[in-house]
Amino acid sequence: MTGVKRVHEELKRRCRVAFGYNFIDDNDDPYDCVGHGTHVAAIVGGDLRGNGPGFVGVAPDVIFGAYKVFPCKDMKDEPTGITVMKAILKAVDDGKDVINMSLGWFENKKNFMVMLINDLVKYKGTIFVAAIGNVGDINGLFTIGMPANAQQINLNNLIIDEALGIISISNKFNEGILPAPPKAVINTKEADMLIKYLEKNPNLELDFSDKHGYMKPHPFAETPSLISGWGLTEELDIKPEICGPGGLIFSAFPVNNSTYRILSGTSMSSPYIAGVAALFGEFRKQNQQQFSEQLKTALMNYDIPREERNKLLASVLRQGAGLVDAYNMLTATSFAYPPKINLNDTYASVKFDNDQITVPPGSSVDVSVTFTLPKDLPKDKHYSYSGWLEIILLDENKPKLTVPYAGLADDARSLSLFQTPKFPALYDSKKYIQKKDPIKRFTFKLLNITSGLRDYPFIHLNFATPTQAVFTEILDGEPRIISWDGLIHSEPVSNEKYFNRVRALKMFGDINNEKDYEVWVSPKFRIERHL
């Protein structure tokens, strides 16, 4: 994050930011010069109880660790994966049970950070909550980036809320005392009218003495935001998993004489879920491993599926299990495992073996569910599908449980891996595509005088669908296979003719079955080197 202002009124009670580190300046002061991190922290556990209006975050008794990985200049200057991994390991060493990650990269792939998160969840029971990203309206389906695409991570989405404007009233502000949360709230349309009126009437006075408030419901409140990232992941895993409030969220802010601000994004919904996770750990009083295993199940079982703006139920690919219901998940006594069902590229419609089952207190019962592929779906459209299994308890006072499922109504192994005809392609080190000669000629100097390094040809791959394994081989004109690890020192001998063969494993393919690979063979090429 961008750091945290430890002395902000929302966070300084009992010195609650007790841990932290600044990985940008390499010191123990994770100060916040952007505001994003402080805003996020106060959503998790801000606390002004007994002081002014009493602004309170989701879990006001948490002890924070703040780990600064963003520089002061601009949040667009993204931290490196190594920096974030150092921060994750530091937080785990500091004994943090829940790690919120209001950050991400829009790369739908797995890397060392994702593998680290998966291992920490599996072996240590650490809870990770990650923002899913705000490009769903631009990129559409399959827009889950890193680290939100980690298999073990608990995810969230964004829910929009009423558009608000803020009027902060404090007679102590000019005395250098930080103002309390605003005492008046109006919508943005009225705020614009007020500003225009104030420009014409600079001596305008406002009277809020009648203490009455008026709230006009927003027509699209509690619907999935247009900007939230869409699932599934590249491995057809259900993401997002959980929705949290993230639109126009009021929280602490430490920059430019503004102690509070309204911000929007999945960065705001992520700490809301993290706060609920902290409450769950406090409420359940269990060991860390049980906490980790039960949290996602409880969250997803008792989420509330929401409608789109058109009043139709939003897809699981948009909202996961639905909008978090903190009270019901905290007080739940019944659970359904698994909390989600990834059908990959198999089936869609559902049938239970029994419509009603009896589960004695303190025990469990297995239930068989049959999924059947929907009929007459055009294969060339590659449709995704989703839904919920609904479990209604006989006790009418108990909330129902839901289990989301999703999949691809197509054979994933039939999907193309290579984005032909442009890719794959042979390039030189200047990224210049060679002319369409019968034999591609790569002419390089033996040593690049400017850089002190050799130039070399390379293969440009751009996959249309994900792959778990890629193999590349160099074949000479015989053709015999020459082992090549892709490094410069193993390049082919000069003035010989070669082919390059790339084999990529299809989705859900068997790595030992040659039929499960898509293969590309390059044109003939020759490498010529000179002084």
C-alpha positions in Angstrom: 0.0 0.0 0.0 1.0 3.7 0.0 1.5 3.6 3.8 -0.6 4.8 6.7 -0.8 8.0 8.7 -0.4 6.5 12.2 -1.4 9.7 14.0 -4.7 10.1 12.1 -7.6 10.5 14.6 -9.1 7.3 13.2 -6.0 5.1 13.9 -4.0 6.6 16.7 -6.1 5.3 19.6 -4.0 2.7 21.5 -1.3 3.1 18.9 -3.1 0.6 16.8 -0.6 0.7 13.8 1.8 -1.3 15.9 3.7 -3.0 13.0 5.0 -1.9 9.7 7.9 -1.1 7.4 8.7 1.3 4.5 10.1 -0.8 1.7 10.6 2.3 -0.5 13.0 4.1 1.8 14.1 1.0 3.8 13.1 2.2 7.2 10.5 1.7 9.9 8.2 4.6 9.0 5.5 3.6 6.6 4.2 7.2 6.2 1.5 7.9 3.7 2.0 10.8 1.3 -0.7 9.7 -1.2 -3.7 8.9 1.1 -4.8 5.6 -0.4 -3.4 3.4 2.3 -4.9 5.5 5.2 -8.3 5.5 3.5 -8.1 1.7 3.2 -6.9 1.2 6.8 -9.7 3.2 8.2 -12.3 1.1 6.3 -10.8 -2.0 8.0 -10.8 -0.6 11.5 -11.1 3.2 11.9 -12.4 4.2 15.3 -13.6 7.5 16.7 -16.0 6.0 19.3 -16.5 8.5 22.0 -15.0 11.3 20.0 -17.2 13.4 17.8 -19.7 11.7 15.4 -18.2 8.3 16.1 -16.9 7.1 12.7 -16.2 3.4 13.0 -14.6 0.9 10.5 -15.7 -2.7 10.1 -13.4 -4.1 12.8 -12.4 -1.2 15.1 -10.4 -3.3 17.5 -7.8 -4.7 15.0 -4.1 -4.1 15.4 -2.6 -2.9 12.1 0.6 -3.6 10.3 1.3 -1.1 7.5 3.7 -2.1 4.8 4.6 0.7 2.3 5.3 -0.5 -1.2 4.2 2.4 -3.3 6.3 5.6 -3.8 5.1 9.1 -3.0 5.1 10.3 -6.6 2.3 8.4 -8.2 0.5 5.1 -7.5 0.9 4.4 -11.2 4.6 3.8 -10.4 3.8 0.2 -9.5 6.0 -1.7 -7.0 7.9 -4.7 -8.2 6.7 -8.2 -7.4 9.8 -8.7 -5.3 8.9 -5.7 -3.1 5.4 -6.9 -2.6 6.6 -10.4 -1.7 9.0 -8.9 0.9 6.1 -7.0 2.4 3.9 -10.2 2.5 6.6 -12.2 4.3 7.2 -9.3 6.7 3.5 -9.2 7.6 3.5 -13.0 8.1 6.6 -12.7 10.3 4.8 -10.0 12.3 2.0 -12.4 13.1 -0.7 -10.8 10.9 -3.7 -13.1 10.5 -5.4 -11.2 7.7 -3.5 -9.4 4.8 -5.4 -6.9 2.7 -3.9 -6.2 -0.8 -5.6 -3.1 -2.3 -3.3 -3.4 -5.3 -2.8 -5.4 -8.5 -1.5 -5.9 -11.9 -3.7 -6.5 -15.0 -1.8 -9.6 -16.1 -3.9 -12.8 -16.2 -1.0 -15.1 -15.4 0.6 -16.9 -12.4 3.9 -15.9 -11.0 6.1 -16.3 -7.9 3.9 -13.9 -5.9 0.8 -16.0 -6.6 2.6 -19.2 -5.7 3.8 -17.6 -2.4 0.3 -16.6 -1.5 -1.1 -20.0 -2.2 1.6 -21.6 -0.1 1.1 -19.2 2.9 -2.7 -19.9 2.8 -2.2 -23.7 2.5 0.6 -24.1 5.1 0.2 -21.2 7.5 -3.5 -20.4 7.2 -2.9 -16.8 6.4 -6.0 -15.0 5.1 -5.4 -12.8 2.0 -8.0 -10.4 0.6 -7.2 -8.8 -2.8 -8.8 -6.1 -4.9 -9.9 -7.6 -8.2 -9.3 -4.5 -10.4 -11.3 -1.8 -12.0 -11.1 -2.5 -15.8 -14.2 -4.8 -16.2 -16.0 -2.2 -18.3 -13.0 -2.0 -20.7 -11.7 -5.5 -20.9 -14.8 -7.6 -20.1 -14.5 -11.3 -19.3 -11.3 -12.9 -18.0 -10.0 -9.7 -16.5 -8.8 -11.1 -13.2 -5.2 -9.8 -12.6 -2.5 -10.5 -10.1 -2.5 -11.2 -7.2 -6.3 -11.6 -7.2 -6.0 -14.7 -9.5 -4.3 -16.7 -6.7 -6.2 -19.9 -6.2 -6.3 -19.7 -2.4 -7.0 -16.0 -2.1 -10.4 -14.6 -0.8 -11.6 -12.0 -3.4 -14.1 -9.3 -3.6 -15.9 -7.2 -6.1 -17.3 -3.6 -6.1 -20.8 -2.5 -5.2 -21.9 1.1 -6.1 -23.7 3.3 -3.7 -25.3 6.8 -3.5 -23.4 9.6 -5.1 -22.6 12.0 -2.3 -21.0 15.4 -1.7 -19.4 16.5 1.6 -19.7 19.6 3.6 -17.3 19.6 6.6 -18.3 22.1 9.3 -15.9 22.7 12.2 -15.2 26.0 14.1 -11.8 24.5 15.2 -10.3 24.0 11.7 -8.6 27.4 11.6 -7.0 26.7 15.0 -5.0 23.9 13.4 -7.2 21.1 14.8 -8.2 18.3 12.5 -11.9 18.5 11.6 -14.2 15.8 12.6 -16.2 13.8 10.0 -18.7 15.9 8.1 -22.0 16.9 9.7 -23.8 17.5 6.5 -24.1 15.3 3.4 -25.7 16.2 0.1 -25.8 14.6 -3.3 -23.5 15.7 -6.1 -26.1 17.4 -8.2 -27.2 19.6 -5.3 -23.5 20.2 -4.5 -22.9 21.6 -8.0 -25.9 23.9 -7.7 -24.6 25.1 -4.3 -21.1 25.8 -5.7 -22.5 27.9 -8.6 -24.8 29.8 -6.2 -21.8 30.4 -3.8 -19.8 31.9 -6.7 -22.5 34.5 -7.2 -23.2 35.0 -3.5 -19.9 34.8 -1.7 -21.5 35.7 1.7 -23.8 32.6 1.6 -24.6 31.2 5.1 -25.8 27.6 5.7 -28.0 26.6 8.6 -28.1 23.0 9.7 -29.8 23.7 13.0 -32.9 21.6 12.4 -30.8 18.4 12.7 -33.0 16.6 10.1 -31.5 14.4 7.4 -33.0 13.3 4.1 -31.9 10.3 2.1 -33.0 9.6 -1.5 -32.3 6.0 -2.6 -30.0 5.6 -5.5 -31.7 3.5 -8.3 -28.6 1.3 -8.8 -27.5 0.9 -5.2 -26.2 -2.6 -4.3 -25.7 -3.6 -7.9 -22.3 -4.8 -9.2 -20.2 -1.9 -10.5 -19.6 -1.5 -14.2 -15.8 -1.2 -13.6 -15.3 -4.3 -11.5 -13.2 -7.1 -13.1 -15.0 -10.1 -14.5 -14.1 -13.8 -14.1 -13.3 -16.5 -14.7 -9.5 -16.9 -14.2 -7.3 -18.3 -17.0 -7.8 -21.7 -15.3 -11.6 -21.3 -15.2 -11.6 -20.8 -11.4 -14.5 -18.8 -10.0 -13.3 -15.2 -9.4 -14.4 -12.9 -8.0 -15.6 -14.9 -5.0 -17.1 -12.2 -2.8 -18.7 -8.7 -3.2 -18.1 -5.8 -0.8 -19.2 -2.2 -0.7 -16.7 -0.2 -2.7 -18.5 2.6 -4.5 -18.2 6.2 -3.0 -16.8 5.0 0.4 -16.3 7.6 3.1 -13.1 7.1 5.1 -10.0 8.8 6.5 -7.6 10.7 4.3 -4.4 12.4 5.4 -3.4 14.6 2.5 -3.9 18.3 1.6 -5.8 19.4 4.8 -8.5 16.9 4.1 -9.0 14.4 7.0 -11.8 12.5 5.2 -12.6 11.7 1.6 -14.9 9.6 -0.6 -13.1 7.2 -2.9 -14.4 4.4 -5.1 -12.9 1.1 -6.4 -12.2 -2.5 -5.5 -9.4 -1.0 -3.3 -12.2 0.1 -1.0 -14.2 -3.1 -1.1 -11.2 -5.2 -0.4 -10.6 -3.8 3.1 -14.3 -4.1 3.9 -14.0 -7.9 3.4 -10.7 -7.9 5.3 -12.5 -6.3 8.2 -15.2 -8.9 8.1 -12.5 -11.6 8.1 -11.0 -10.1 11.2 -14.4 -10.0 12.9 -14.8 -13.7 12.0 -11.5 -14.6 13.6 -12.3 -12.7 16.7 -15.9 -14.0 16.9 -15.0 -17.7 16.3 -12.0 -17.8 18.6 -10.4 -20.7 16.8 -6.8 -21.5 15.7 -5.4 -19.9 12.6 -5.7 -23.0 10.3 -9.4 -23.5 11.2 -9.9 -19.8 10.8 -8.5 -19.9 7.2 -10.5 -23.0 6.2 -13.8 -21.9 7.6 -13.7 -18.2 6.6 -14.2 -18.6 2.9 -17.0 -21.1 3.3 -18.9 -18.9 5.8 -18.4 -15.8 3.6 -19.6 -17.5 0.4 -22.4 -19.6 1.9 -24.1 -16.5 3.3 -23.5 -13.9 0.6 -26.5 -12.4 -1.1 -26.6 -12.7 -4.9 -27.5 -9.3 -6.4 -29.2 -8.1 -9.5 -27.8 -6.1 -12.4 -29.2 -2.7 -13.3 -31.7 -4.4 -15.7 -33.1 -6.3 -12.6 -31.7 -9.7 -13.9 -29.6 -11.7 -11.5 -25.9 -10.9 -12.1 -23.7 -13.7 -13.3 -21.3 -15.5 -10.9 -18.6 -14.2 -13.2 -19.6 -10.7 -12.1 -20.2 -11.1 -8.4 -19.0 -14.5 -7.2 -21.2 -15.7 -4.4 -22.8 -12.3 -3.9 -22.8 -9.4 -1.5 -21.2 -10.1 1.9 -23.7 -10.6 4.8 -21.5 -10.1 7.8 -24.1 -10.8 10.5 -25.4 -14.1 9.0 -21.9 -15.4 8.3 -20.7 -14.5 11.8 -23.7 -16.2 13.5 -24.0 -19.2 11.2 -24.3 -22.7 12.5 -24.7 -24.6 9.2 -22.2 -24.7 6.3 -22.1 -26.2 2.8 -18.8 -27.6 1.4 -17.3 -26.9 -1.0 -18.1 -23.2 -1.0 -17.9 -23.0 -4.8 -17.9 -25.5 -7.6 -15.6 -25.0 -10.6 -17.1 -27.0 -13.5 -14.2 -26.1 -15.9 -15.4 -27.1 -19.4 -18.0 -29.7 -18.4 -21.6 -29.3 -17.4 -24.3 -26.7 -16.6 -27.8 -27.7 -15.5 -28.2 -29.2 -12.0 -30.1 -32.0 -10.3 -30.0 -33.2 -6.7 -30.3 -36.9 -5.8 -32.6 -35.9 -2.9 -34.8 -32.8 -2.6 -34.6 -32.9 1.2 -32.1 -34.2 3.7 -31.7 -34.3 7.5 -28.5 -33.3 9.2 -28.2 -34.1 12.9 -26.6 -31.4 15.1 -22.8 -31.4 15.0 -22.6 -33.8 12.0 -22.4 -33.7 8.2 -24.2 -35.4 5.3 -22.9 -35.8 1.7 -25.2 -34.8 -1.1 -24.8 -35.9 -4.8 -25.4 -33.3 -7.4 -25.5 -34.0 -11.2 -24.6 -31.3 -13.7 -25.8 -31.7 -17.3 -24.5 -29.8 -20.3 -27.0 -27.3 -21.8 -28.3 -28.2 -25.3 -27.9 -26.3 -28.6 -25.2 -23.9 -27.5 -23.1 -22.8 -30.5 -19.6 -24.0 -30.0 -18.0 -21.0 -31.8 -19.3 -18.6 -29.2 -17.5 -20.2 -26.3 -20.2 -19.4 -23.8 -19.6 -19.2 -20.0 -22.4 -20.2 -17.7 -23.0 -19.9 -13.9 -25.6 -20.3 -11.2 -26.1 -21.1 -7.5 -27.1 -24.2 -5.6 -29.6 -23.0 -3.0 -30.0 -24.8 0.4 -33.1 -23.8 2.4 -33.2 -24.8 6.0 -36.4 -26.1 7.6 -36.1 -23.5 10.3 -37.6 -20.5 8.6 -35.8 -18.1 10.9 -32.4 -19.3 9.5 -31.0 -17.7 6.3 -30.6 -19.9 3.3 -27.1 -21.1 2.1 -25.9 -20.7 -1.5 -23.0 -22.4 -3.4 -22.0 -20.7 -6.7 -20.9 -22.7 -9.7 -19.5 -21.7 -13.1 -17.9 -23.2 -16.2 -17.2 -23.0 -19.9 -19.8 -24.6 -22.2 -17.1 -25.8 -24.6 -14.2 -28.2 -24.9 -11.3 -26.1 -23.5 -8.8 -28.3 -25.4 -10.3 -27.3 -28.7 -9.5 -23.6 -28.1 -6.6 -22.2 -30.0 -3.5 -21.3 -28.0 -1.5 -19.3 -30.6 -2.9 -16.0 -31.9 -2.4 -16.7 -35.6 -1.4 -15.5 -38.1 0.7 -12.8 -36.4 2.0 -15.0 -33.5 4.2 -16.9 -33.0 6.9 -15.1 -34.9 10.6 -14.8 -35.2 12.1 -11.4 -34.3 15.5 -9.9 -34.0 16.6 -8.2 -30.8 15.3 -4.8 -32.2 11.8 -6.3 -32.5 11.9 -6.0 -36.3 9.9 -8.6 -38.2 12.1 -10.1 -40.9 11.0 -9.9 -44.6 9.2 -12.9 -46.0 12.3 -14.5 -47.6 12.4 -18.2 -48.3 14.9 -18.3 -45.5 14.8 -15.7 -42.7 18.2 -14.2 -42.3 19.3 -12.8 -38.9 22.5 -10.7 -39.3 24.1 -9.6 -36.1 27.4 -8.2 -35.0 29.5 -10.6 -32.9 29.4 -8.0 -30.1 27.1 -5.0 -29.7 29.6 -2.2 -29.0 27.0 0.0 -27.2 25.7 -2.5 -24.7 28.6 -5.0 -24.6 26.1 -7.8 -25.3 25.4 -10.0 -28.2 22.3 -9.5 -30.3 20.2 -12.6 -30.8 16.9 -13.7 -32.4 13.9 -14.5 -30.3 10.4 -15.9 -30.6 7.4 -13.7 -29.9 4.5 -15.6 -28.3 1.1 -14.2 -27.5 -1.3 -16.8 -26.2 -5.0 -16.5 -26.8 -5.8 -19.0 -24.0 -3.6 -20.0 -21.0 -1.1 -22.8 -21.0 0.6 -24.7 -18.1 3.7 -25.7 -20.1 5.7 -24.4 -23.1 8.6 -26.2 -24.8 10.8 -24.9 -27.4 13.3 -26.8 -29.6 15.8 -26.0 -32.3 15.9 -28.4 -35.3 18.5 -28.3 -38.0 17.9 -29.1 -41.6 18.2 -32.9 -41.2 15.9 -32.4 -39.1 17.6 -33.4 -35.8 16.5 -31.9 -32.5 19.1 -29.7 -30.8 18.5 -29.1 -27.1 18.2 -25.4 -26.4 17.3 -23.8 -23.1 16.5 -20.4 -24.7 19.7 -18.7 -23.4 22.1 -16.8 -25.6 25.0 -19.1 -25.0 23.1 -22.0 -26.5 22.2 -20.3 -29.8 22.7 -22.3 -33.1 26.0 -22.3 -34.9 26.3 -19.4 -37.4 25.6 -20.0 -41.2 23.5 -23.0 -40.6 19.8 -23.4 -41.5 17.4 -24.1 -38.6 13.8 -24.5 -37.6 12.3 -23.6 -34.3 9.4 -25.7 -32.9 7.2 -24.5 -30.1 4.8 -26.9 -28.3 2.2 -25.5 -25.8 0.0 -27.6 -23.6 -3.7 -27.1 -24.2 -6.0 -26.2 -21.2 -6.5 -29.2 -18.9 -4.2 -31.2 -21.2 -2.0 -34.2 -20.1 1.6 -33.1 -20.2 2.6 -36.6 -21.3 0.2 -36.8 -24.2 1.5 -35.3 -27.4 -2.1 -35.0 -28.7 -2.8 -32.4 -26.0 -0.2 -29.9 -27.5 -0.6 -27.2 -30.0 2.5 -27.1 -32.2 4.1 -24.2 -34.2 7.1 -24.7 -36.5 9.0 -21.6 -37.7 10.1 -20.9 -41.2 13.7 -21.8 -42.0 16.2 -19.3 -40.6 19.9 -18.6 -40.7 22.0 -16.7 -38.2 25.0 -14.8 -39.7 27.4 -12.9 -37.5 30.1 -10.4 -38.5 32.4 -7.9 -36.9 
